[in-house]
């Protein structure tokens, strides 16, 4: 059951139905205490509503713009560092591949792709023979 | 004379520029347009963050963070939304995060919340107005953060209860009940002072 006081509190923030409005008006007319409570709530709400006007310290917008500039610089720095690091890794990797290929070429005395990449040269028949050998061993 | 006319026409041009125009300019990389947006909305954001966090350096930092977030995500800002509502939503969310952080810190390290300055005097205010502001802000700090958010949005910012519910992503009934409880507490804290004044 909603009391007159609840109805009063609700009336400030929520539209009351016609019936509720009538009940509240009758209650306000009959009770000076309820009317005084209404006046108190109105005064508090006015006081709270008028309280703002608080400001940030001077040059707030300039500080925000500085923060944005710093954020952008940080982003650019990160990208620049990433590119620089990647370039170093790329150069080092390419050098390692060239050295490996050169070493294989000299040791294998052949310029075939398998030789350069250090892969063993097995024929198809040899692969079959290896398969037969494994099967016999498992028997 | 000529310089006065030029100055006035520049001022008129600035007044005529809408938020939407400024946002488009910012999207095209115009930083000055963004600074203009900051100047337009800093008072509104200040009301929210000071209402939520009280007067402290963190409130200033959160205020800056609100605008930095706006800048970061301005490209995804929808034209049909209100910039004021968007900023208030960011501000409230950042303040609630900050209040949770404070609560955790107090739980771990104990002690009192000494970040909030209990006395703040604005040199432009009369003594009475400064005192009123201080009383209201101290009273708001007494509210639980969830209740405070509702009170700030509805009683200070003047949003409707429906808008408040949308901003906080809460059912309307929850907003109304929190508002009612917040209002009762504020009345208990502030009414003696008001009666004393009368």
HADDOCK unambig.tbl for C-alpha pairs under 7 A between the chains (distance, minus, plus):
assign (segid A and resid 9 and name CA) (segid B and resid 180 and name CA) 6.31 0.50 0.50
assign (segid A and resid 13 and name CA) (segid B and resid 161 and name CA) 6.66 0.50 0.50
assign (segid A and resid 40 and name CA) (segid B and resid 191 and name CA) 6.49 0.50 0.50
assign (segid A and resid 41 and name CA) (segid B and resid 187 and name CA) 6.43 0.50 0.50
assign (segid A and resid 44 and name CA) (segid B and resid 187 and name CA) 6.03 0.50 0.50
assign (segid A and resid 44 and name CA) (segid B and resid 190 and name CA) 6.53 0.50 0.50
assign (segid A and resid 44 and name CA) (segid B and resid 191 and name CA) 6.57 0.50 0.50
assign (segid A and resid 45 and name CA) (segid B and resid 155 and name CA) 6.70 0.50 0.50
assign (segid A and resid 48 and name CA) (segid B and resid 136 and name CA) 5.97 0.50 0.50
assign (segid A and resid 48 and name CA) (segid B and resid 155 and name CA) 6.61 0.50 0.50
assign (segid A and resid 48 and name CA) (segid B and resid 156 and name CA) 6.41 0.50 0.50
assign (segid A and resid 49 and name CA) (segid B and resid 155 and name CA) 5.65 0.50 0.50
assign (segid A and resid 49 and name CA) (segid B and resid 156 and name CA) 4.69 0.50 0.50
assign (segid A and resid 51 and name CA) (segid B and resid 132 and name CA) 6.74 0.50 0.50
assign (segid A and resid 51 and name CA) (segid B and resid 133 and name CA) 4.81 0.50 0.50
assign (segid A and resid 51 and name CA) (segid B and resid 136 and name CA) 6.56 0.50 0.50
assign (segid A and resid 52 and name CA) (segid B and resid 47 and name CA) 5.63 0.50 0.50
assign (segid A and resid 53 and name CA) (segid B and resid 47 and name CA) 6.83 0.50 0.50
assign (segid A and resid 54 and name CA) (segid B and resid 46 and name CA) 6.40 0.50 0.50
assign (segid A and resid 54 and name CA) (segid B and resid 47 and name CA) 6.18 0.50 0.50
assign (segid A and resid 55 and name CA) (segid B and resid 43 and name CA) 6.15 0.50 0.50
assign (segid A and resid 55 and name CA) (segid B and resid 46 and name CA) 5.97 0.50 0.50
assign (segid A and resid 56 and name CA) (segid B and resid 46 and name CA) 6.31 0.50 0.50
assign (segid A and resid 56 and name CA) (segid B and resid 60 and name CA) 6.42 0.50 0.50
assign (segid A and resid 61 and name CA) (segid B and resid 35 and name CA) 6.08 0.50 0.50
assign (segid A and resid 61 and name CA) (segid B and resid 38 and name CA) 5.84 0.50 0.50
assign (segid A and resid 61 and name CA) (segid B and resid 39 and name CA) 6.20 0.50 0.50
assign (segid A and resid 64 and name CA) (segid B and resid 64 and name CA) 5.50 0.50 0.50
assign (segid A and resid 64 and name CA) (segid B and resid 67 and name CA) 6.98 0.50 0.50
assign (segid A and resid 64 and name CA) (segid B and resid 68 and name CA) 6.91 0.50 0.50
assign (segid A and resid 65 and name CA) (segid B and resid 35 and name CA) 6.84 0.50 0.50
assign (segid A and resid 68 and name CA) (segid B and resid 68 and name CA) 6.22 0.50 0.50
